């Protein structure tokens, strides 16, 4: 089985390709190259390795929350590949992928900055003792409120918190690719036959976006 993994949810897009469970290659784009460059990079990587893009069986997408523009681009690419190649689609919440990068048996929160003027964060509570367990619903809140319940917070980008938080460990994984974490979760989705209907697939924004009224 050939699996294409895509993550356009953050400031740095990433992708990987798996054949029969083996991660053949993965790449995280430079910060100054956004998700728009992903198709170009993908094409080059496939051609350099003599791989056949048309043989993709499953597309795994980090589906948000995260960058509004990045999520739309990632969703469009994933659905296009599925439509044209007959591949199946797996959509995985980005917070789960982020949380799965932190191996802690205790309680911790995975947190993504919403980018909204309110300064809110998307978050969920987890534990990971060999198997990731999500212990709360996905939600939004201020970092100080989140820190009241969790003394370990995992983030995927460097953040200058406007609110002072004490006695909390901030685990910054922004320097790493989450592709291997995404691959591990993708395998669980495939085992459960948990695929997304391509015709109704949408990014998980967690916020409603409204056009600005003049």
C-alpha positions in Angstrom: 0.0 0.0 0.0 1.3 3.5 -0.9 0.4 6.4 1.3 0.9 10.1 0.7 1.0 12.2 3.9 0.3 15.9 3.7 0.5 18.6 6.4 -0.2 22.2 5.4 -1.7 23.2 8.7 1.2 25.3 10.0 3.7 27.9 8.8 5.9 25.1 7.4 4.2 22.6 5.1 5.4 19.0 5.2 4.8 15.7 3.3 6.0 12.2 3.1 5.5 9.0 1.0 5.1 5.5 2.4 5.4 2.2 0.5 4.3 -1.0 2.3 4.8 0.6 5.7 8.2 2.0 4.9 8.7 5.8 4.9 10.5 6.3 1.6 11.0 10.0 2.0 9.7 13.0 4.0 10.3 16.7 3.7 9.5 19.8 5.7 9.6 23.0 3.5 11.6 26.0 4.6 9.7 28.7 6.5 9.7 31.1 3.6 8.1 28.5 1.3 4.4 28.0 2.0 1.9 25.3 1.1 1.6 26.7 -2.5 5.1 25.2 -3.2 4.1 21.8 -2.0 3.0 20.4 -5.4 6.2 21.5 -7.1 8.3 19.9 -4.4 6.3 16.7 -4.4 6.7 16.4 -8.2 10.5 16.8 -8.0 10.8 14.3 -5.1 8.8 11.6 -7.0 10.7 12.1 -10.2 14.1 12.0 -8.5 13.3 8.7 -6.9 11.6 7.2 -9.9 8.3 6.8 -8.0 4.9 6.7 -9.7 2.6 9.3 -8.2 -0.4 7.7 -9.8 0.0 4.6 -7.6 -1.0 6.4 -4.4 -3.6 4.3 -2.6 -4.3 6.5 0.4 -3.9 10.2 1.1 -3.4 11.1 4.8 -4.2 14.8 5.6 -3.4 16.7 8.7 -6.8 18.3 8.7 -6.6 21.2 11.2 -7.1 23.3 13.1 -4.4 25.5 11.9 -3.6 28.0 9.1 -6.8 28.8 7.3 -5.1 29.2 3.9 -2.8 26.2 4.5 -5.8 23.9 5.4 -7.7 24.9 2.3 -4.6 24.2 0.1 -3.9 20.9 1.8 -7.6 19.8 1.4 -7.7 20.8 -2.2 -4.5 18.9 -3.0 -5.6 15.8 -1.1 -9.1 15.7 -2.7 -7.6 16.3 -6.2 -5.2 13.3 -5.7 -8.1 11.1 -4.5 -10.4 12.1 -7.3 -7.9 11.6 -10.1 -6.1 8.6 -8.7 -8.9 6.8 -7.0 -7.2 6.9 -3.7 -8.9 6.8 -0.3 -8.7 9.8 2.1 -7.8 9.8 5.8 -8.3 13.0 7.7 -6.5 13.3 11.1 -7.0 16.2 13.5 -3.7 18.2 13.7 -3.9 18.4 17.5 -3.8 14.6 17.6 -0.7 14.5 15.4 0.9 17.2 17.6 0.1 15.4 20.8 1.4 12.1 19.4 4.9 13.8 19.1 5.1 14.0 22.9 5.6 10.7 24.8 4.3 11.5 28.2 2.2 9.2 30.4 0.9 12.1 32.4 -1.7 14.7 31.4 -0.7 17.3 28.9 -2.2 19.7 26.4 -1.5 20.1 22.7 -2.0 23.7 21.7 -2.2 25.6 18.4 -2.4 29.3 18.1 -5.6 30.3 16.4 -4.2 33.4 14.8 -7.3 35.3 15.9 -7.1 38.8 17.5 -8.6 37.3 20.6 -5.3 35.5 21.3 -7.1 32.2 21.7 -5.6 28.8 21.2 -7.0 25.6 19.9 -6.3 22.8 22.4 -7.1 19.3 23.7 -5.9 17.3 26.7 -4.0 14.0 26.2 -1.9 11.3 27.7 0.5 9.0 25.8 1.7 5.9 27.5 2.6 4.0 24.4 -0.8 4.8 22.9 -2.2 8.2 22.5 -5.3 8.9 24.5 -7.4 12.1 24.1 -9.1 13.0 27.4 -11.1 16.0 26.4 -13.1 17.5 23.6 -11.3 19.9 21.2 -11.7 23.4 22.4 -10.5 27.0 22.4 -9.2 29.1 25.3 -6.6 31.5 26.6 -3.2 30.1 27.4 -3.4 31.1 31.1 -6.7 29.1 31.5 -5.2 26.1 29.7 -2.1 26.3 32.0 -4.4 26.0 35.1 -5.2 22.4 34.1 -2.0 21.3 32.4 1.6 21.6 33.5 2.9 20.4 30.2 1.9 22.1 27.0 3.0 21.0 23.5 3.2 23.7 20.8 4.1 23.5 17.0 5.4 27.0 16.5 7.5 29.5 18.5 5.1 31.7 20.5 5.7 34.8 22.7 2.9 34.3 25.1 1.3 37.6 26.1 0.0 36.1 29.4 2.5 35.1 32.1 2.3 31.4 32.9 4.3 29.8 35.7 5.3 26.3 36.6 4.5 25.0 33.1 6.8 23.1 30.8 6.5 24.3 27.2 7.5 21.6 24.7 8.2 23.2 21.4 8.3 20.7 18.6 8.3 23.3 15.8 11.8 22.2 14.7 10.6 18.7 13.9 8.4 17.2 11.2 5.2 15.6 12.4 5.1 13.2 9.4 6.2 10.1 11.4 3.6 10.9 14.1 1.0 11.3 11.4 2.0 8.0 9.8 1.6 6.2 13.1 -2.0 7.5 13.5 -2.7 6.9 9.8 -2.0 3.2 10.3 -4.7 3.1 13.0 -7.2 4.8 10.8 -6.5 2.3 8.0 -6.8 -0.6 10.4 -10.3 0.7 11.5 -11.3 1.3 7.8 -11.9 4.9 9.0 -11.9 6.8 5.7 -13.5 10.1 4.8 -16.0 10.6 2.1 -14.2 12.7 -0.5 -17.3 14.5 -1.6 -18.1 15.9 1.9 -14.5 16.3 3.2 -13.7 19.7 4.7 -10.9 21.2 6.8 -11.5 21.2 10.5 -11.3 25.0 11.2 -12.9 25.0 14.7 -13.8 28.6 14.1 -16.3 30.2 11.8 -14.7 32.7 9.4 -16.7 35.7 8.2 -15.9 38.2 5.5 -15.0 41.6 6.9 -17.8 44.1 6.5 -16.9 47.7 5.4 
